[in-house]
């Protein structure tokens, strides 16, 4: 079924491109073809990655996504596609929300507005700009959640204790699944670049259970290192686990030999007593090399998720 959709829309794209060669039509046709293909194949791809769609259970589905340069660069079509990809999750953590002007916060609000048109009521919180060494490094984070599925307890906040230790200090929030007793904390994080040694930031996260006085912590986001990096060894010894294992989550700039995925750096690390992790994985909204260029207009990362069975 997926191959039939891909072939159909690839032929449609080729026909349209040959018909409209004038300047300015190229990008719009790429985006149109990708959006239609992604809309047709979305449910198949999400199910293949383990998320239950359109069939809500007591499990809580938490997603994390680094949406590159989330701000004025995103068109209304991009915003709609982002919402379509996220609609089946219950709680969403976003990274790389633009902080240098209001467009980043406005883009998050537009995503939530789109989600609210898709059948469920959503709420959201956006962080202040991070206290980064440079304004060019500073970003915002965001949390989005279905109000019928989760409740935010207290205020979400930037972790001031890590301002001087991280280029972008994490955004922390406590949630509770609806009709459940126990709460859990999500630490939303976007690390410094790989060559700046993100492990020097990450090692300070190991005491989050003690600092937050909870046995239920999920640290998720874009770490710019994989779960196999030695910095995680003391975390694993303490009881943390990585949700994804050897799962490439970033997109190459060009498709080579049929491969468009690159690095395994987006993940969720959980210290979670008494609650079962049912599934975890990534949502591949690209599906094929011919969609890569259009997909990268949305982000150069795939969303990742963790599905919990809360107490």
C-alpha positions in Angstrom: 0.0 0.0 0.0 2.8 2.5 0.9 4.7 1.7 -2.3 1.6 2.3 -4.3 1.0 5.7 -2.7 4.7 6.7 -3.1 4.7 5.7 -6.8 1.4 7.5 -7.5 2.5 10.8 -5.9 6.0 10.6 -7.4 4.4 10.4 -10.9 2.1 13.2 -10.0 5.0 15.4 -8.8 6.9 14.7 -12.1 3.9 15.6 -14.2 3.4 18.9 -12.3 7.0 19.8 -12.3 7.3 19.3 -16.1 4.1 21.4 -16.6 5.3 24.3 -14.4 8.9 25.0 -14.9 8.6 28.7 -14.3 10.6 30.3 -11.5 8.9 29.9 -8.1 6.9 26.8 -8.9 9.6 24.3 -8.1 9.5 24.6 -4.3 5.7 24.8 -4.1 5.3 21.6 -6.1 7.8 19.8 -3.9 6.0 20.9 -0.7 2.6 20.0 -2.2 3.6 16.6 -3.3 5.3 15.8 0.0 2.4 17.1 2.1 -0.1 15.0 0.2 2.1 11.9 0.3 2.8 12.4 4.0 -0.9 12.8 4.7 -1.8 9.6 2.9 1.0 7.5 4.5 1.1 9.1 8.0 -1.1 6.5 9.8 0.8 3.6 8.2 4.2 5.0 9.3 3.2 5.8 12.8 1.6 2.4 13.3 4.8 0.8 11.9 6.8 2.6 14.6 4.6 1.3 17.3 2.3 4.2 18.2 -1.4 3.3 18.5 -3.4 5.7 16.4 -7.1 6.6 16.7 -7.5 4.1 19.5 -6.9 5.7 22.8 -5.9 3.4 25.7 -4.9 4.1 29.2 -1.3 4.3 28.0 0.3 7.7 27.8 2.2 8.6 24.6 5.0 11.2 25.0 6.8 12.6 22.0 9.9 14.8 21.6 10.9 16.7 18.5 13.6 19.1 17.6 11.9 21.1 14.9 14.7 23.0 13.2 14.4 26.8 13.4 10.7 26.7 14.6 9.7 30.3 13.9 9.0 32.5 10.9 10.5 30.0 8.4 7.5 27.7 8.8 4.7 28.2 6.3 1.0 27.5 7.1 1.4 24.2 5.3 4.4 23.3 7.4 2.5 24.1 10.6 -0.4 21.9 9.5 1.9 19.0 8.7 3.7 19.3 12.0 0.3 19.2 13.8 -0.8 16.2 11.7 2.4 14.3 12.8 1.9 15.2 16.4 -1.9 14.8 16.8 -1.9 11.2 18.1 0.4 11.9 21.0 -0.7 13.0 24.5 2.3 15.1 25.7 4.9 16.7 23.3 8.2 18.3 24.1 9.6 20.6 21.5 13.2 21.9 21.1 14.7 24.6 18.9 11.9 27.1 19.2 13.3 30.5 17.9 14.1 32.9 20.8 15.5 36.0 19.0 12.0 37.3 18.1 8.3 36.5 18.9 8.0 34.3 15.8 9.1 31.2 17.7 6.4 31.4 20.4 3.9 32.4 17.7 4.7 29.2 15.7 4.1 27.1 18.7 0.7 28.8 19.3 -0.2 28.1 15.6 0.7 24.4 16.0 -1.6 24.2 19.0 -4.3 26.0 17.2 -4.1 23.4 14.4 -4.1 20.6 16.9 -7.2 22.0 18.5 -9.0 21.8 15.1 -8.2 18.0 15.0 -10.6 16.8 17.6 -8.9 17.2 21.0 -8.3 20.2 23.3 -4.6 21.0 23.7 -2.7 23.3 26.1 0.9 24.5 26.0 3.7 26.2 27.8 6.7 28.0 26.2 9.9 28.7 28.1 11.7 32.0 28.3 14.8 32.2 26.1 17.7 30.1 27.6 20.5 31.9 29.3 23.0 30.9 26.6 26.6 32.2 26.1 25.4 33.9 22.9 22.1 35.2 21.6 22.7 33.0 18.6 22.7 29.9 20.8 19.6 30.9 22.9 16.4 29.1 22.2 13.0 28.4 23.7 11.5 25.1 24.6 7.8 24.1 24.6 5.5 21.5 26.1 2.1 20.7 24.5 -0.4 18.3 25.9 -4.0 17.0 25.5 -6.0 18.3 28.4 -8.1 15.2 28.4 -5.1 13.0 28.8 -2.6 14.8 31.1 -2.5 17.6 33.6 0.4 20.0 34.2 1.2 20.3 37.9 2.6 23.7 39.0 4.7 25.7 36.6 7.1 24.6 33.9 10.5 26.2 34.4 14.0 26.6 33.1 16.5 24.9 35.4 18.4 27.9 36.8 20.9 25.6 38.6 22.3 24.6 35.3 22.5 28.0 33.6 26.2 28.2 34.0 26.8 24.5 33.1 24.7 24.2 29.9 24.5 26.3 26.7 20.8 25.8 26.9 19.5 24.9 30.4 16.7 22.3 30.4 13.0 23.1 30.6 11.4 21.1 33.4 7.7 20.2 34.0 5.7 17.9 36.2 2.7 16.1 34.7 0.1 13.6 35.8 -1.9 11.3 33.6 -5.6 11.9 33.9 -7.3 9.8 36.5 -4.0 8.6 37.9 -2.4 9.3 41.2 1.4 9.5 40.6 3.1 12.4 38.8 6.2 12.3 36.7 8.8 14.9 35.6 9.9 15.6 32.0 13.2 17.3 31.4 13.2 18.8 28.0 16.7 19.4 26.6 18.7 20.5 23.6 22.5 20.1 24.0 25.4 22.0 22.7 26.9 20.7 19.4 28.8 17.4 19.3 32.2 19.1 18.9 31.5 21.3 22.0 31.3 18.1 24.1 27.7 17.8 25.2 28.7 15.1 27.7 30.1 17.9 29.9 26.5 19.1 30.3 24.7 15.8 30.4 26.7 14.4 33.3 25.0 17.0 35.6 21.6 15.4 34.9 22.4 12.3 36.9 21.1 13.7 40.1 17.7 14.8 38.8 15.8 12.1 40.8 17.3 13.5 44.0 17.0 17.2 43.1 13.4 16.7 42.0 12.6 14.3 44.8 11.0 11.8 42.5 11.6 8.3 41.2 9.8 9.1 37.9 12.0 11.2 35.6 12.2 11.3 31.8 15.1 13.3 30.3 14.4 13.7 26.6 15.4 15.7 23.6 18.3 16.2 21.3 21.6 15.2 23.0 23.9 15.3 20.0 25.5 12.0 21.2 24.1 8.5 21.1 23.0 6.2 23.9 26.3 4.4 23.5 28.4 7.3 24.6 30.4 6.5 27.9 28.7 9.5 29.7 25.6 7.4 30.0 27.3 4.5 31.8 26.8 6.0 35.3 23.2 6.7 34.4 22.6 3.1 33.5 24.3 1.9 36.7 22.0 4.1 38.6 18.9 2.7 36.9 18.3 5.0 34.0 17.4 3.3 30.6 17.4 4.6 27.1 14.1 4.4 25.2 15.7 4.1 21.8 18.7 1.9 20.9 20.7 2.4 17.7 17.9 4.4 16.1 19.0 7.1 13.6 16.8 10.2 14.0 18.5 12.9 12.0 18.1 13.5 8.2 21.0 13.7 5.7 21.2 16.6 3.4 21.1 14.3 0.4 19.9 10.7 -0.1 22.7 8.3 -0.8 22.2 4.6 -1.8 18.6 4.9 -0.6 19.5 6.1 2.9 18.3 9.4 4.2 18.8 8.8 8.0 22.0 9.9 9.7 22.7 10.1 13.5 21.2 8.4 16.6 21.1 11.5 18.9 17.4 12.1 19.8 16.3 9.9 22.7 14.5 9.6 26.0 16.3 8.4 29.2 13.9 7.4 31.9 14.3 6.7 35.6 10.9 5.3 36.2 9.9 3.2 39.2 6.7 1.2 39.1 5.6 2.2 35.6 6.0 0.1 32.5 7.4 1.4 29.2 5.2 -0.3 26.6 6.9 1.0 23.4 9.4 3.5 22.1 10.6 4.6 18.7 10.7 7.3 16.1 8.1 8.6 13.6 9.5 8.5 10.1 7.5 11.2 8.2 10.0 11.1 5.3 9.3 7.5 4.0 11.3 7.8 0.8 14.3 9.7 -0.8 12.1 11.7 -3.1 10.5 13.3 0.0 13.8 14.3 1.7 14.1 17.8 0.4 10.5 18.8 1.4 10.9 16.9 4.7 13.9 19.0 5.7 11.9 22.2 5.3 10.0 21.0 8.3 12.9 19.6 10.3 16.2 17.8 10.0 15.2 15.5 12.9 12.4 12.9 13.3 10.1 12.9 16.3 10.8 10.2 18.9 8.3 8.9 21.4 7.9 6.8 24.5 4.6 5.1 25.5 4.0 4.5 29.2 1.5 2.4 31.2 1.1 4.7 34.2 0.0 3.6 37.6 
